[in-house]
Amino acid sequence: MSHIKTVSTLVVGGGIGGLAAALALARQGQQVHVIERAEAFAEVGAGLQLAPNASRALDRLGVLENVRKTAVFPQRLVWMDALSGAQVTAMDLGEPFQSRYGYPYIVMHRSDLLEALLNACRAHPRISLETSRQVVDVADHGDMAEARCADGSVYRCGLLIGADGLRSAVRGVLAGPGEPVCSHYVAYRGTIPMARMSSHAGSDNVMMWTGPDMHLVQYPVRRGELYNQVAVFRSDRYSPDHDDWGMQDEMSARFADACTEVKDALTMIATNRRWPLFDRAPIQQWTRGRIALLGDAAHPMLQYLAQGAAQALEDACALADAFAAHEGDTHAALDAYAGVRRARTARVQHTARIFGDIIHMERVGASVRNTLLAGRQADDYTPVNWLYAA
């Protein structure tokens, strides 16, 4: 017989988006229960970039000061040509940037951000947390929502938030079946001790080296003690029917014409795990009755704008705002939430795809691109105002 548990608000998924949603709703006055499919609340991955829109959301959630304890605050974002080794353009992330947006650009380890959110949730009297609960089905019954888990347990609630990631079980019920879209790109990522940092990079920079169908990103994390590196490239062997694509030999071949600095960096990137890059097309169906999607469950995006976590954090704040504005009316609150978030996240999803095409251009196109960007000023924030401004 199924074990049935009744909770006020249920958040499915204990990643960055799920914990942020729980914290936002609890701070707004709701009782929240979070269930996570894994045996522990943990983030797999390495570095994370958080633009001012993310920093602003973290401040609203009350965790920015704790985040500052492990974060790094780079002073420049530098775009380099991975073939020639020449600078394409740069963005000043220092005082002019912070004056413009009111918040800093942060780089940090993903697990450090999750830990800050998790500690805040554990300390909040209106949040309870539970692991080893894999949701396999959800339903809206009008007066309540219900989640069923693989172990037979059932949760009934007045509000259900699906923050269960790229392959969300909750999304499948709302938006129908469908697999994520593979971009044919794959990433290898990891951190190394700061002492092994490439001498050309500088401890105050986010470095992005781009070339045809490949790029490398580098920046310090965890108080500057570790150096994060991510190598991304397009695989010509991709097939949905097998898993032997995007291997180390392809990476070596794709970066064969890269400059010495990039090739040296590749020797220090862990190759024991690869990360295929997926997204999905934007959807209209974010909510149904008392159920709503959040974060990657709603809008998975390619990593090229470094906005996945930021958009999940924005979702959490917008969700709490909607319930504050429509107190006691769950349906109206969820409609308002989706109405605020749907168009913005769709724009980020589309723009991430476009920017991926731009940074991975072939040689002739890249030469034209680099020439057009050569005269750009480091304090020209026009291209990112729509994304970073309040």
C-alpha positions in Angstrom: 0.0 0.0 0.0 1.3 3.5 -0.9 2.5 5.8 1.8 0.6 9.1 1.4 2.1 12.3 2.8 0.2 15.7 2.6 2.3 18.9 2.4 1.4 22.5 1.6 3.9 23.1 -1.2 6.0 20.4 -2.8 9.2 21.2 -4.8 10.4 18.3 -6.9 14.1 18.5 -7.4 16.8 19.7 -5.0 19.2 21.4 -7.3 20.0 25.1 -7.5 16.5 26.0 -8.9 14.6 23.8 -6.6 16.3 25.0 -3.4 16.0 28.6 -4.6 12.3 28.1 -5.2 11.9 26.6 -1.7 13.7 29.5 -0.1 11.9 32.1 -2.1 8.4 30.7 -1.2 9.3 30.1 2.4 10.6 33.7 2.8 7.2 34.7 1.4 5.4 32.7 4.1 4.7 29.3 2.6 5.5 25.8 4.1 7.7 24.0 1.6 8.8 20.4 1.3 11.6 19.5 -1.1 12.2 16.0 -2.5 15.4 15.0 -4.3 15.9 11.8 -6.3 19.5 11.4 -5.3 20.7 10.1 -1.9 22.2 13.6 -1.1 21.8 17.2 -2.2 24.8 17.7 -4.4 25.9 19.3 -7.6 27.9 17.5 -10.3 30.1 19.8 -12.3 32.7 22.5 -11.7 32.6 26.2 -12.4 29.6 28.5 -12.6 29.3 32.1 -13.9 26.7 34.3 -12.2 26.0 37.6 -14.0 24.4 40.6 -12.1 20.9 39.3 -12.7 21.9 36.2 -10.7 23.7 38.2 -8.0 20.6 40.3 -7.7 18.4 37.2 -7.2 20.8 35.7 -4.6 20.6 39.0 -2.7 16.8 38.8 -2.7 17.0 35.2 -1.4 19.3 36.3 1.4 22.3 34.2 0.5 24.5 36.6 -1.4 26.8 37.4 1.6 27.4 33.7 2.2 28.1 33.2 -1.6 30.7 36.0 -1.4 32.7 33.9 1.1 33.7 31.3 -1.6 33.2 33.3 -4.8 35.7 35.1 -7.1 34.9 38.5 -8.6 36.6 38.8 -12.0 37.5 42.2 -13.3 37.4 41.4 -17.0 35.8 39.0 -19.4 38.3 38.4 -22.3 37.4 36.9 -25.6 40.4 35.4 -27.4 40.8 33.8 -30.8 41.8 30.2 -30.1 43.8 29.9 -33.4 45.8 33.1 -33.5 46.0 33.7 -29.8 44.9 37.4 -30.4 42.3 39.2 -28.3 39.0 39.6 -30.0 37.3 41.9 -27.5 36.9 42.3 -23.7 34.3 43.5 -21.2 35.2 45.5 -18.1 33.6 43.8 -15.1 35.0 46.2 -12.5 33.6 49.5 -11.1 31.8 50.7 -14.3 30.1 47.4 -14.7 29.0 47.2 -11.1 27.8 50.8 -11.1 25.7 50.1 -14.2 24.0 47.0 -12.8 24.3 47.4 -9.0 25.7 43.9 -8.6 28.9 42.0 -9.4 29.8 39.4 -11.9 30.6 36.2 -9.9 32.4 33.0 -10.7 32.3 30.1 -8.3 32.1 26.3 -7.9 28.7 24.9 -8.5 28.8 22.9 -5.3 29.6 26.1 -3.3 26.4 27.8 -4.6 24.3 24.7 -3.8 25.8 24.5 -0.4 24.9 28.2 0.3 21.3 27.6 -0.8 21.1 24.3 1.1 22.4 25.8 4.3 19.8 28.6 4.0 17.0 26.0 3.4 18.1 23.9 6.4 18.1 26.9 8.6 14.6 28.0 7.6 11.8 26.8 9.9 9.3 26.6 7.0 11.4 24.2 4.8 11.8 20.5 5.1 14.1 18.4 2.9 14.0 14.7 1.8 16.3 12.7 -0.4 16.0 9.4 -2.3 12.5 10.2 -3.7 12.3 9.8 -7.5 9.1 11.3 -8.9 7.7 9.3 -11.8 4.3 10.8 -12.3 2.3 13.9 -11.2 -1.3 14.9 -11.6 -3.6 17.8 -10.9 -6.9 17.0 -9.2 -8.3 20.5 -9.0 -8.3 20.9 -5.3 -4.8 19.4 -4.9 -1.8 18.1 -6.9 -0.2 14.7 -6.5 3.3 13.3 -7.1 4.0 9.6 -7.2 7.5 8.2 -6.6 9.3 5.1 -7.8 9.2 3.6 -4.3 5.4 3.9 -4.1 5.3 6.9 -1.9 2.7 9.6 -2.8 2.8 13.3 -2.0 -0.4 15.5 -2.0 -0.1 19.2 -2.0 -1.7 22.5 -2.7 1.2 23.6 -5.0 3.7 21.4 -6.9 6.8 22.9 -8.5 8.7 20.8 -11.0 12.4 21.7 -10.7 13.6 18.3 -11.7 15.9 19.3 -14.5 16.5 18.6 -18.2 14.7 15.2 -18.2 11.9 16.4 -15.9 9.1 13.9 -15.1 6.9 16.9 -14.3 7.5 18.5 -17.6 6.5 15.4 -19.4 3.1 15.5 -17.9 2.6 19.2 -18.7 4.2 19.5 -22.1 4.0 15.9 -23.4 6.7 13.4 -24.2 9.9 14.4 -26.1 13.6 14.1 -25.8 16.0 17.0 -25.2 17.8 18.3 -28.3 21.4 17.4 -28.6 23.6 20.1 -30.1 26.2 17.6 -31.2 28.6 19.5 -28.9 30.3 18.0 -25.9 32.2 19.5 -22.9 35.0 18.3 -20.8 35.4 20.2 -17.6 37.1 20.3 -14.2 39.2 22.2 -11.8 42.9 22.2 -11.1 45.0 23.8 -8.3 45.6 27.5 -8.8 49.3 26.9 -8.9 48.9 25.1 -12.2 46.9 28.0 -13.8 48.0 29.0 -17.2 50.3 32.0 -16.8 48.6 34.0 -19.6 45.1 33.9 -18.1 45.5 36.1 -15.0 43.6 35.5 -11.8 41.1 38.4 -12.3 39.9 37.3 -15.7 37.2 35.0 -17.3 39.0 33.8 -20.5 37.1 32.5 -23.5 39.1 31.1 -26.4 37.0 30.4 -29.5 37.6 28.7 -32.8 35.8 26.7 -35.5 33.4 24.3 -33.8 35.3 24.6 -30.4 36.1 26.8 -27.5 37.8 26.9 -24.1 36.7 28.8 -21.0 38.9 29.4 -18.0 38.4 31.2 -14.7 39.3 30.9 -10.9 36.8 29.6 -8.4 36.6 28.8 -4.6 38.3 32.0 -3.2 40.9 31.7 -6.0 42.2 28.4 -4.8 41.1 26.4 -7.9 41.1 27.1 -11.6 38.1 26.0 -13.6 38.5 24.9 -17.3 35.9 23.8 -19.8 36.7 22.6 -23.3 33.8 22.4 -25.7 33.7 21.0 -29.3 31.4 19.7 -31.9 31.5 16.0 -32.6 31.2 14.7 -36.2 30.3 11.2 -34.8 27.2 12.1 -33.0 24.3 9.6 -33.2 21.3 9.2 -31.0 21.7 5.4 -31.3 25.2 5.1 -29.7 27.3 6.7 -27.0 30.8 6.5 -28.5 31.0 10.1 -29.8 32.7 13.2 -28.4 35.8 11.2 -27.2 39.2 12.5 -26.4 40.6 11.7 -29.8 38.0 14.0 -31.4 38.8 16.8 -28.9 42.5 16.5 -29.9 41.7 16.7 -33.6 39.2 19.6 -33.2 41.8 21.7 -31.3 44.7 20.6 -33.5 45.2 24.1 -35.0 44.8 26.0 -31.7 47.4 28.2 -30.3 50.0 27.0 -27.8 48.2 28.5 -24.8 45.0 26.6 -25.6 46.8 23.3 -26.3 48.7 23.6 -23.0 45.4 24.1 -21.2 43.9 21.0 -22.8 46.6 18.8 -21.2 45.2 19.7 -17.8 41.5 19.0 -18.4 40.1 15.8 -17.0 38.8 13.5 -19.6 37.2 10.8 -17.4 33.7 12.2 -18.0 32.2 14.0 -20.9 29.1 16.2 -20.9 26.9 16.3 -24.0 25.2 19.6 -24.4 21.4 19.6 -24.7 18.6 22.1 -24.7 14.9 22.2 -25.7 12.7 24.5 -27.7 10.7 27.0 -25.6 7.2 25.8 -24.6 4.0 27.6 -23.7 2.7 25.0 -21.2 4.5 26.0 -18.0 1.5 25.3 -15.7 -1.5 23.1 -15.2 -3.8 23.7 -12.3 -1.6 23.6 -9.2 1.5 22.4 -11.0 4.3 24.6 -12.5 7.8 24.2 -14.0 10.9 26.0 -13.0 14.6 26.1 -14.1 15.8 23.5 -16.6 12.5 21.7 -16.3 10.9 24.7 -17.9 13.6 26.2 -20.1 16.8 24.1 -20.6 19.3 26.2 -22.5 22.8 25.8 -24.0 25.6 27.1 -21.8 26.9 29.8 -24.1 25.4 32.8 -22.3 26.2 31.3 -18.8 22.6 31.8 -17.8 21.2 28.5 -16.8 21.5 29.0 -13.1 20.7 32.7 -13.3 17.4 32.1 -15.0 16.4 29.4 -12.4 17.2 32.0 -9.7 15.1 34.6 -11.5 12.3 32.0 -11.8 12.3 31.5 -8.0 12.0 35.2 -7.2 9.3 35.7 -9.8 7.3 32.7 -8.4 7.4 34.2 -4.9 6.4 37.7 -6.3 3.4 36.1 -8.1 2.2 34.5 -4.9 2.7 37.7 -2.9 0.6 39.5 -5.5 -2.1 36.9 -5.7 -2.3 35.6 -2.1 -4.7 32.8 -1.7 -5.2 32.3 -5.5 -2.8 29.6 -6.7 -4.1 29.5 -10.2 -3.8 33.3 -10.7 -0.3 33.2 -9.1 0.9 30.5 -11.4 -0.6 32.2 -14.5 1.2 35.5 -13.5 4.4 33.6 -12.9 4.4 31.9 -16.3 3.3 35.2 -18.0 6.4 37.0 -16.5 8.9 34.3 -17.2 7.9 32.6 -20.5 9.0 35.3 -23.0 12.2 36.2 -21.2 13.5 32.7 -20.8 12.6 31.9 -24.5 14.7 34.8 -25.6 17.6 33.6 -23.5 17.2 30.1 -25.0 17.2 31.4 -28.6 20.0 33.8 -28.0 22.2 31.1 -26.4 21.8 29.1 -29.6 22.7 32.1 -31.8 25.7 33.0 -29.7 26.9 29.5 -29.9 26.9 29.8 -33.7 28.8 33.1 -33.5 31.6 31.9 -31.3 32.1 28.7 -33.3 32.2 30.3 -36.7 34.6 28.9 -39.4 37.8 30.8 -40.2 36.4 33.3 -42.8 33.4 34.2 -40.8 35.4 34.4 -37.6 37.8 36.9 -39.3 34.9 39.1 -40.3 33.5 38.8 -36.8 36.8 39.7 -35.1 37.2 42.7 -37.4 33.8 44.0 -36.5 34.5 43.6 -32.7 38.0 45.0 -32.8 36.8 48.6 -32.1 34.4 47.8 -29.4 35.0 49.5 -26.0 35.4 47.4 -22.9 32.7 49.4 -21.1 30.2 49.1 -23.9 27.5 47.0 -22.2 24.8 47.6 -24.8 24.6 43.9 -25.9 24.0 42.6 -22.4 21.7 45.3 -21.0 18.6 43.4 -21.7 19.9 40.4 -19.8 21.8 41.9 -16.8 19.7 45.0 -16.0 16.9 44.8 -13.3 
